[in-house]
Amino acid sequence: MATYVSASAPAATPHTGHAAAHEHRPLGGPIFTLPFLVALLFVVIAGFILVERYAHGLGAVSNLSDGYPWGIWVAVDIVIGTAFGCAGYVMALLVYILNKGEYHPLVRPAILASLFGYGLAGVAVLVDLGRYWNFYHMVLPWYAQPNSVMLEVGLCVAAYVTVLTIEFTPAVLERFGFSGLRRTLSRVLFIFIALGVLLPTMHQSSLGTMMVIVGHKLSPLWQTQLLPVFFLMTAVLMGFAIVVWEAVLSSLGFRRPMETPLLARLSGLMLATGAVFLVLRVVDLAMRGQLDAVFTAHGGAMFWVETALLAGGLLLLVPPANRRRARALFVSSSMLLAGGIVYRLNVYLIGFTPAVGPWSYFPSLSEILVTVGIFALEVALYLLFVKTLPVMHAVDAQRG
């Protein structure tokens, strides 16, 4: 198994100008750049809306109702947000379980993205809960319902945020010179790495199980016993895609060398995962006798949007030459992320009719701004951390 504490590798020598393969360094540079300030503005706007939400209740800022008790704060901030947070999951799986050490430079940025994705998803839960002050009941055994899949998801997500925090701690210890404590942590870190693979496997599949039990309320285009498998597969696919997407953007934004050879190999795994998912989707529809539903069922148009985005992103990766082109990698990963977003949105919101009657739902402007603010906070924190902590791997001094 590859060792986690890669930052202890020797630094670059003045003669070669090359950084150690797995050394990490802060990027440095000004914090208050235009992207950071724009993100901060959306965070402040969301903060003012949340003051109203907590002062006067959910009805003051959202279009949620008895017929639609959850909206985009669940479907986007939690269900989609945690899929974005699977970057660390897939990289830990590759590097530490499958022992693919060549991907190690991508691990710390992926874990950081996962920490923010899952951490802010937990914040979104507290925004969406009507009686948020009772959130701690989840960990009290006398309130527990052992057969509840929602309880399993909640406990797993909370545990995974803790695991991600511990996995990222070596970067913080390294930055502030606690080398002894970092070495001590490295001796037990393998336990948390194993948990970091197990926990997302459990709760991402359980997000699918939650919608299996709603039965006929979910459109037959998405209602299937394979939902746990499909949610796990989209988590893996979106995890790969967010790693590629973030790597290309950070290379452009921070003027770092493009990691195209590494991303080309990763995109091959992304292509295989996405292709298997699409094939299983078609086979599942055929086996359930629902192929005609793609033209007639509720949400059929969004089914085609979802399928077109996923198929288009995969087709871009079919020519091997495209996997070595940064532009093609960025467009493909963007389309696959968008396809995964639409799939999960379809299952949890668009294809889901929770109550029969005159109920309808479209998110209010305040709901949208809170969601934008949560993702903006993730962007702002990411920029702050990569500039002040050893997150990104060091690059050749002559190129970087």
Secondary structure, 3 states (H helix, E strand, C coil): CCCCCHHHCCCCCCCCCCCCCCCEECCCCCCCCHHHHHHHHHHHHHHHHHHHHHHHCHHHCCCCCCCCCCCHHHHHHHHHHHHHCCHHHHHHHHHHHCCCHHHHHHHHHHHHHHHHHHHHHHHHHHHHCCCHHHHHHHHCHHHCCCCCHHHHHHHHHHHHHHHHHHHHHHHHHHHCCCHHHHHHHHHHHHHHHHHHHHHHHHHHHHHHHHHHCCHHHECCCCCCCCHHHHHHHHHHHHHHHHHHHHHHHHHHHCCCCCCHHHHHHHHHHHHHHHHHHHHHHHHHHHHCCCCCHHHHCCCHHHHHHHHHHHHHHHHHHCCHHHHHCHHHHHHHHHHHHHHHHHHHHHHHHHCECCCCCCCCCCCCHHHHHHHHHHHHHHHHHHHHHHHHCCCEECCCCCCC
